[in-house]
């Protein structure tokens, strides 16, 4: 029971909603465009 509980807690720690992942990806892409890694992202 102890190992099962710890495994479940650590697994859920990294589980984020789809909206959160979308915002994080958008911020990352905006940062890459801002720094000049990407000149243009073809949407």
C-alpha positions as CSV (number, residue, x, y, z in Angstrom):
1,X,0.0,0.0,0.0
2,X,2.8,2.4,0.8
3,X,4.6,2.0,-2.6
4,X,1.4,2.2,-4.5
5,X,0.4,5.5,-2.8
6,X,3.8,7.0,-3.4
7,X,3.8,5.9,-7.1
8,X,0.3,7.4,-7.6
9,X,1.3,10.7,-6.0
10,X,4.5,11.2,-8.1
11,X,2.7,10.2,-11.3
12,X,-0.1,12.8,-10.8
13,X,2.4,15.6,-9.9
14,X,3.3,16.0,-13.6
15,X,-0.2,15.6,-14.9
16,X,-1.4,19.0,-16.2
17,X,-4.5,19.9,-18.1
18,X,-4.5,20.2,-21.8
19,X,-5.0,24.0,-21.5
20,X,-2.0,24.3,-19.3
21,X,0.2,22.4,-21.8
22,X,-1.1,24.6,-24.6
23,X,-0.2,27.8,-22.8
24,X,3.3,26.5,-21.9
25,X,3.9,25.5,-25.5
26,X,2.7,28.9,-26.7
27,X,5.0,30.7,-24.2
28,X,7.9,28.6,-25.3
29,X,7.3,29.3,-29.0
30,X,6.9,33.0,-28.3
31,X,10.2,33.0,-26.4
32,X,11.9,31.2,-29.3
33,X,10.5,33.7,-31.8
34,X,11.5,36.6,-29.5
35,X,15.1,35.4,-29.2
36,X,15.4,34.9,-33.0
37,X,15.6,31.1,-33.1
38,X,12.6,31.1,-35.3
39,X,12.0,34.0,-37.7
40,X,8.4,33.0,-38.5
41,X,6.1,30.3,-37.5
42,X,3.8,29.3,-40.3
43,X,0.4,28.8,-38.7
